[in-house]
């Protein structure tokens, strides 16, 4: 079953290749959506795809790339968003 999730990742997640690494991981999982930096230092991820793949992405977000230090990952479901064609960095 496909669904859409929005994640907010906190910690040292900007300036550590978090967005590019997230894009690569999401593409490997076959997800669509985007990742972007937010003012204040957090990263937002919106991903659409199979529930199991979203769970795998969420688990990866807790780790991130080697130089990241994730302190929290909050998520909430979003309606729709099946219009994404790929997973991109914004």
C-alpha positions as CSV (number, residue, x, y, z in Angstrom):
1,X,0.0,0.0,0.0
2,X,1.4,3.4,-1.0
3,X,1.3,6.4,1.2
4,X,3.1,9.7,1.8
5,X,5.0,10.7,5.0
6,X,6.6,13.9,6.1
7,X,9.7,13.7,8.3
8,X,11.4,16.5,10.3
9,X,14.9,15.5,11.2
10,X,16.7,17.4,14.0
11,X,20.4,17.5,15.1
12,X,23.5,18.2,13.1
13,X,21.9,17.6,9.7
14,X,22.9,20.6,7.6
15,X,26.3,20.9,6.0
16,X,27.0,17.2,6.4
17,X,25.7,15.9,3.0
18,X,22.4,14.8,4.6
19,X,20.2,15.9,1.7
20,X,22.3,14.2,-1.0
21,X,22.6,11.1,1.1
22,X,18.8,11.0,1.8
23,X,18.1,11.4,-1.9
24,X,20.4,8.5,-2.8
25,X,18.8,6.3,-0.1
26,X,15.3,7.2,-1.1
27,X,16.0,6.5,-4.8
28,X,17.5,3.1,-3.9
29,X,14.2,2.3,-2.1
30,X,12.1,3.5,-5.1
31,X,10.6,6.4,-3.2
32,X,9.5,9.7,-4.7
33,X,9.4,13.1,-3.1
34,X,12.0,15.6,-1.8
35,X,14.4,16.6,0.9
36,X,15.2,20.2,1.9
37,X,16.9,22.3,4.6
38,X,14.6,24.3,6.8
39,X,15.4,27.6,8.6
40,X,16.7,26.8,12.0
41,X,18.8,23.8,11.1
42,X,16.3,21.0,10.6
43,X,15.8,18.9,7.4
44,X,12.3,18.1,5.9
45,X,11.7,15.0,4.0
46,X,8.5,14.2,2.1
47,X,8.5,10.7,0.7
48,X,5.8,8.7,-1.2
49,X,5.9,5.0,-1.8
50,X,5.3,1.6,-0.3
51,X,4.8,1.6,3.5
52,X,7.7,-0.9,4.0
53,X,10.1,1.3,2.1
54,X,9.0,4.3,4.1
55,X,9.8,2.4,7.3
56,X,13.3,1.6,5.9
57,X,13.8,5.3,5.0
58,X,12.7,6.4,8.5
59,X,15.2,4.0,10.1
60,X,18.0,5.3,7.9
61,X,17.0,8.9,8.8
62,X,17.9,8.2,12.4
63,X,21.5,7.4,11.3
64,X,22.0,9.6,8.2
65,X,25.4,10.0,6.7
66,X,28.5,9.4,8.8
67,X,29.1,13.0,9.8
68,X,25.5,13.7,10.8
69,X,24.3,13.5,14.4
70,X,20.5,13.0,14.4
71,X,18.7,13.7,17.7
72,X,15.1,13.3,16.6
73,X,13.0,12.2,13.7
74,X,9.3,13.2,13.8
75,X,6.9,11.9,11.1
76,X,3.3,12.5,10.1
77,X,1.3,11.1,7.2
78,X,0.3,13.4,4.4
79,X,-2.6,12.9,2.0
80,X,-2.1,12.5,-1.7
81,X,1.3,13.6,-3.1
82,X,1.4,10.8,-5.7
83,X,2.4,13.5,-8.3
84,X,6.1,13.2,-7.5
85,X,8.1,11.9,-10.5
86,X,11.4,11.3,-8.7
87,X,13.1,12.0,-5.4
88,X,15.0,15.4,-5.5
89,X,16.9,17.8,-3.3
90,X,15.3,21.2,-3.0
